Amino acid sequence: MSLRVLGANKARCRKIMRRRDGGSYESVFTNTIIFKFDKTAKKDEDAYKLLLLKVDEYNVYEPNTWVIPGGEIEDTDPTIEEAVKQQVLEHTGMEVEHIVSFIKPFLVSKGGITASGAETQEAAVELRLGYFCTVFEYRLNLDPEEFSEGGYFDRTMVKHLDMSETTRLTVDRAFEWWATTDSA
């Protein structure tokens, strides 16, 4: 379903990905999951590292926390795919080569992440879409106005980083996906 919306704009995405009660989400966000292979890793499970960015200390929403590149889809974005590519370029300086897969979308209510059950879905205000991407070059060039640092982290290292519940869920799903894919 999430790959189906790549060619859609924000309005079309809201129609495709409706809540069970027929309502639409106030916001649609993307998270772009970029893994990098580390040939020097001592264990196979540590060989794939996830790109994370540390938010600048002056950010009013999540200061000094680690996030996955991404952001809110704007009404002016021609498609979800173009928004994903633009967000990665703006935040990391890297160009997306391919969008290869996605993780199960999840919902966020005003009180935090919601379950996918019918009783909580109506309270959801945000739809979060996560996409796995490859990039042409793994050369990180951060936007210094938004991020203080960035790097690639294995599953063990990620456990020690400060991040929001939403980011933690996305990170966990990303590593779960990677562990079960044929590419791992």
C-alpha positions in Angstrom: 0.0 0.0 0.0 2.7 2.5 0.9 4.6 2.0 -2.4 1.3 2.7 -4.2 1.2 6.3 -2.8 4.7 7.2 -4.0 3.2 8.7 -7.2 0.5 10.5 -5.3 0.5 14.0 -4.0 -0.5 14.8 -0.4 -4.2 15.2 -1.2 -4.3 11.9 -3.1 -2.3 10.1 -0.4 -4.9 11.2 2.1 -7.7 9.7 0.0 -5.8 6.4 -0.6 -4.7 6.1 3.1 -8.0 6.9 4.8 -8.8 6.2 8.4 -11.3 3.5 9.1 -14.0 6.1 9.9 -13.5 7.6 6.5 -11.7 10.7 7.8 -8.3 11.9 6.6 -5.2 12.6 8.6 -4.1 16.2 9.4 -0.5 15.5 8.5 1.4 13.0 6.4 5.1 12.4 7.3 7.8 10.3 5.7 10.8 8.7 7.3 13.6 7.7 4.9 15.5 4.6 6.0 19.0 4.4 4.7 21.3 1.5 5.6 25.0 1.4 4.9 27.0 -1.8 4.8 30.1 -1.9 7.1 32.7 -4.4 5.9 34.7 -4.0 9.1 31.8 -5.2 11.4 32.8 -8.2 13.6 29.3 -9.7 13.6 26.9 -10.0 10.7 24.0 -8.4 12.6 26.2 -5.3 13.1 27.2 -5.0 9.4 24.2 -2.9 8.4 24.0 0.5 10.0 21.2 2.9 9.9 21.6 6.6 9.1 20.4 8.9 12.0 20.7 12.6 12.4 21.0 14.5 15.7 18.6 17.5 15.9 20.1 20.8 16.7 19.8 21.9 20.4 17.7 25.0 19.3 15.0 22.9 17.7 11.7 23.5 19.5 10.2 20.1 18.8 12.9 17.5 19.5 16.2 19.3 20.6 19.3 17.0 20.9 17.4 13.9 19.9 18.2 11.5 17.0 15.9 11.2 14.1 15.6 9.5 10.7 15.7 11.8 7.7 12.3 12.9 6.6 9.5 15.3 7.4 6.0 16.5 6.7 4.7 16.2 3.1 3.8 19.7 2.0 0.8 20.6 -0.2 3.2 21.9 -2.8 5.1 18.6 -3.1 4.2 17.1 -6.5 4.4 13.5 -5.3 5.4 11.6 -2.1 8.4 10.2 -4.0 9.6 13.7 -4.9 9.1 14.8 -1.2 11.2 11.8 0.0 14.0 12.7 -2.4 13.9 16.4 -1.5 13.9 15.8 2.2 16.9 13.4 2.0 18.8 15.9 -0.2 18.0 18.9 2.1 18.8 17.1 5.4 21.8 15.0 4.3 23.1 16.3 1.0 22.7 12.8 -0.5 20.6 11.9 -3.6 18.2 9.0 -3.4 18.9 6.4 -6.1 16.0 4.1 -5.5 13.1 3.7 -3.1 13.2 -0.1 -2.6 10.6 -0.9 0.0 8.6 0.4 2.9 7.7 -0.4 6.5 4.1 -0.8 7.7 2.7 2.8 8.1 1.8 3.8 11.6 -0.4 6.4 13.2 0.2 9.2 15.7 -2.5 10.8 17.9 -2.1 13.9 19.9 -1.1 11.7 22.8 1.5 9.6 21.0 1.6 6.5 18.8 -1.6 4.7 18.5 -2.3 1.0 17.8 -3.8 0.1 14.5 -7.1 -1.0 16.1 -10.4 0.6 15.2 -10.9 2.2 18.6 -7.8 4.3 18.4 -7.5 4.9 14.7 -10.2 7.7 14.7 -8.0 9.7 17.1 -5.0 9.6 14.8 -3.9 12.9 13.4 -0.7 11.9 11.6 0.1 9.2 9.1 3.8 8.1 9.1 5.2 6.4 6.0 8.6 4.8 6.1 10.6 4.1 3.0 13.8 2.2 2.5 16.1 4.0 0.0 19.5 3.6 -1.6 21.6 6.6 -2.3 24.2 7.3 -5.0 26.9 8.2 -2.5 27.0 7.7 1.3 28.7 11.1 1.8 26.9 13.0 4.5 26.6 16.8 4.2 24.2 17.9 7.0 22.1 21.0 7.1 23.8 22.8 10.0 20.7 24.9 10.8 18.8 21.7 11.7 21.3 19.0 12.7 24.4 19.0 14.9 25.7 15.6 13.8 24.8 12.5 11.9 26.1 9.0 11.5 25.4 5.3 10.9 24.5 3.1 13.8 24.0 -0.6 14.3 21.1 -2.1 16.3 23.1 -2.2 19.5 24.4 1.4 19.3 20.9 2.7 18.5 19.6 1.5 21.9 21.7 4.1 23.7 20.6 7.1 21.6 18.0 9.6 22.8 15.1 9.6 20.4 11.3 10.0 20.4 8.9 7.1 20.7 7.9 7.6 17.1 11.6 7.5 15.9 12.3 4.5 18.1 9.3 2.6 16.6 10.5 3.4 13.1 14.1 2.3 13.9 12.9 -1.0 15.4 10.7 -1.7 12.4 13.6 -0.8 10.1 16.0 -3.3 11.7 13.2 -6.0 11.9 12.6 -5.5 8.2 16.3 -5.7 7.4 16.7 -8.9 9.5 13.9 -10.6 7.5 14.7 -9.4 4.0 16.6 -11.5 1.4 19.1 -8.6 1.2 20.4 -9.2 4.7 
